[in-house]
Amino acid sequence: KKYKDTSLDIQKIAESFVNDVFLNKKSENKDIANNIEEEKTSFNVMFSKALEKEFYYYKPSEAELMTNIDAFKNANAKKAKIDYSIKEFYPESATIYVKPETIHFDNLDTDSIISEFVDKNEGKYSDYEKAETDAEKYLLEQLPSKYETTSVSSNDSFSGEGYEIHFTKENGKWKVDTSDSSDNYSFKSLKKAFMGDINS
């Protein structure tokens, strides 16, 4: 046999990539051609920018955003349910379906956090904007403790099989296509699913 059956290996490689980049896990899979640290940084920057946009009055610091992103990834690592299946497998290329059920920001009970802030600070503010700013800061501080108690769900934006991760063989290793090209739209949607489905 010229090629041993490595189709199951490719599923494991896809799982390692997702674990490392999106879930703060360490798998150290030697068959991935991508620079995992660079991929993680790129994802974190994208997530950070998207999360920052959710705040209108308060401007979160980078450290505050990263505290939230780390907590979110760690909670997803514990709670997310992810199915992997093979769409196509060839000696030099492959496509894997990834079907995740993850934590969504829409499922977070942010109203109760804001109500808590309002109750604690009733009558303290004469300046509306200052009140809004402090309320958002309080929300940002409280969010990390809420991720683990939030239910997971799938995203409706993909076909029944899941999102696609495209691989090509490079020097005996498998490289995930993480490009922003229009024909790699599914990967962008996958990233969004692991960002709690907030708009990037």
N, C-alpha and C positions, 0 to 999 in steps of 0.2 A: 504493500500500500504506500502510495506516494504521500498522501495526507492522512494523518490519523484523525479520528473524529474529534475536532476541537470545538464543535458547536456549543457544547455545554460550557466550555471554558469562556466563550465570549459572553455568555450570560453572567458568569462570575466577574468578568472584567467590567461589564456594565454596572453591576452591583457595587463593585469596588469604587468605581468612578463616582457614582451617586453618593455612596457613603462618605467618601473623602471630601468631595467638593460641597455637597449640600447638607451633610448631616454631622459634620465635625467628628467623624469617626476616622480611625487610622487603619487602613488595610495594607498599605505598602505593597500593592500588587506590581510585580516586576514586569508584567506584560503590557502595561499601559505606556504608550509613547508620550502622552501629554505631560507637561510639567505641572504636577498637581498643585504645588504652591501657587503658581501663577494663575491657574484656573480658579483656585479658592479665592485669591485676592480679587480677581476680575468679578466673580460672583458676588463677593462681599461689597464691592464698590457699587455694583448695580443695585443690590438690595438696600444699601445705605442711602443711595440717592432716592430710591422709590419711597423708603420709609420717611425720609426727611420731608418729602413733599406732602405727607399726610398731616403735617403740623403747620398751621397757618400763622399763629401768633408767636409760639415759642420756637427758637432756633436751636435744635439739639446739637450738642457737641459730637465730634467723631467718636469719642469714648462712650458717650451715652448710646449712640446708635449701635456701636459694636457690642456693647453689653446686651442690648436687645437682640441683636442678630445671633450672638452666641447662645443666648438663652433659648431663642426660637429654634435654632438648629438642634440644640441638645434635646429639647422637648420633642421635636419631630423625630429625632433618632430613637427615642423611646416609644413614641406613639404611632408613627406612620406605618401604614400597611402598603407594601410595594410588591407588585407582581411583575416579573420579567418573562418575556417570551420572544422567540426568534421569528422575525419576519422573513429575512433572507440570510443565507450564510454561504459565502464563497471563499475560496482560498485567500483572496486578497481584499475582500470587502464583506461587510455584514451590516444588517440593520436589526436592531433590537427594539421591541416594544417595551416601554416602561409605563406601568399603570399605577400611579400613587394615590393613596388616600392620605391627605396631609392636613395639618392645622391651617385654617383659613382665618384671616383677620375679620371677615364678616361674622364668623362664629364667636368671636371674642365679645364678652359682655362689657363693652367699654362704657356703656351708659351708667352701670352701677358704680364704676370707678369715679366718673365725673360727679354722680349724685353724692358719693361719699365725700368728695372734695367740697361740694357746695354745702353739705350739712356741717362739715367741720369749720367752714369759713363764713358762715352766714353773717351778714352785716359787717364784715371786715373790709370790704372793698367799696370805694367810691368811684374808682377808675375801672370802667368796663374792660378796657384792653388789658390792663394789668391782671385783672381777675381771669380773663381768658388765657393769658400767657402762663400764669401760675397753674391753672387747671390742666393745661396741656403738659406742662412740666411734670405735674403729679401723675398724670396718665402714663407718661413715658417711664417714670420711675416704678409704677405699679405693674406695668405690662409683663415684665419677665416672670413674675410670680403667677401669672394667670395662664401662661401658655400650656403648662402641663395638665391643667384641668379643662382645657378646651377640647371639644370632640373633633375627630378627624372626618374629612369627607373628600369625595373625589371631585374633580373639576369637570364641568359639563362641556368644556370647550374642545375635548378631543373625541376621536372616533372610539368605538367600543374597545378596540385593542389597546389603546394607550398612545403615548407620545413616542416618537421615533428617535433613537440615537443611531447615527451613522458612523461606521468604523471603516478605516482603510488600514491596510498593512504597511508598516514602515520599518524597514530594517529588522524584521522579525517580531516587531511589537505592534499592538493595535492602537491606532490614534482615533480619538473621538473628534468628530467634526463639531467644533464649538463656534464656528464662524457665524457672523450675523447675516449671511446671505439669504436671499428670499426663499431659496429652495431648502433652507435649513430652519424654516419657521417653527417646525415642531419642537426643536431643541429650545428655542426661545420660550415657547409655551411651557415646556418642562421646567425651565428655570423659574418661571412665574409661579408655577404650582408649589415650588419649594420656597417661595417668598411669601407664602400665605395669600397668594393671588392678588396682591396689591399692584396697582398700575405702575409699571416702570417707565 
